[in-house]
Amino acid sequence: MSDLTDTDYDAYEQDIELLVDTLRKCFNAEKARYNVVGHQNTLFIEIQGLDDLTPEEISEVAEPVLDELDMDFDEISLLPLKK
């Protein structure tokens, strides 16, 4: 298996940023940010305003986006954005 190049890392980061921005727009939020916990292969996405929604409402909006996702995370968690 070949080593990842800087271009591979840049593309990976761009894919994550596109996902976060898409979800931010879907939730009509002004701000969102993410954190990757590599040793757990988990992506945490914080989105402004999620604390005003029920888990069902969050799933209804996020699932169509996440179903199209072609990234290999064990878990993706959506959380309210904390200041």
C-alpha positions in Angstrom: 0.0 0.0 0.0 1.4 3.4 -0.9 1.9 6.2 1.6 -0.6 9.1 1.6 0.6 12.3 0.0 -0.1 15.9 0.9 -2.6 16.0 -1.9 -4.4 13.0 -0.4 -4.6 14.8 3.0 -5.8 18.0 1.4 -8.5 16.2 -0.5 -9.6 14.4 2.7 -9.7 17.7 4.6 -11.7 19.3 1.8 -14.2 16.4 1.8 -14.7 16.9 5.5 -15.1 20.7 5.2 -17.6 20.2 2.4 -19.6 17.8 4.6 -19.6 20.2 7.5 -20.6 23.1 5.4 -23.4 21.1 3.7 -24.8 20.1 7.1 -24.4 23.7 8.4 -26.5 24.9 5.4 -29.1 22.1 5.9 -29.6 23.2 9.5 -29.6 26.9 8.5 -26.8 27.5 11.0 -24.3 30.3 10.8 -21.5 28.4 12.4 -20.2 24.8 12.5 -16.9 23.1 13.2 -15.5 19.7 13.3 -12.9 17.5 15.1 -11.5 14.2 14.0 -10.5 11.7 16.6 -8.2 9.6 14.6 -7.5 6.8 17.0 -11.3 6.3 17.4 -12.0 6.9 13.7 -14.7 9.3 14.7 -15.8 12.6 13.3 -17.5 15.1 15.6 -19.4 17.9 13.9 -20.7 20.8 16.1 -23.5 22.8 14.5 -25.0 26.0 15.9 -28.7 25.5 16.9 -28.8 21.8 17.2 -29.7 22.1 20.9 -33.1 23.6 19.8 -34.0 20.4 17.8 -35.1 16.9 18.9 -32.9 13.9 17.9 -35.6 12.9 15.4 -35.5 16.3 13.7 -31.7 16.2 13.6 -31.8 12.7 12.0 -34.5 13.7 9.5 -32.3 16.5 8.2 -28.9 14.8 8.5 -29.6 11.3 7.3 -30.0 12.1 3.6 -26.6 13.9 3.6 -24.8 11.2 5.6 -26.3 8.4 3.5 -24.5 9.9 0.5 -21.2 10.1 2.4 -18.3 8.2 0.9 -15.9 8.5 3.9 -14.8 5.7 6.1 -15.5 6.9 9.7 -16.7 4.4 12.3 -18.9 7.1 13.8 -20.1 10.6 12.9 -21.6 12.5 15.8 -23.6 15.7 15.4 -23.5 18.0 18.5 -24.7 21.5 19.4 -22.0 24.1 18.9 -20.6 25.2 22.2 -19.0 28.6 22.4 
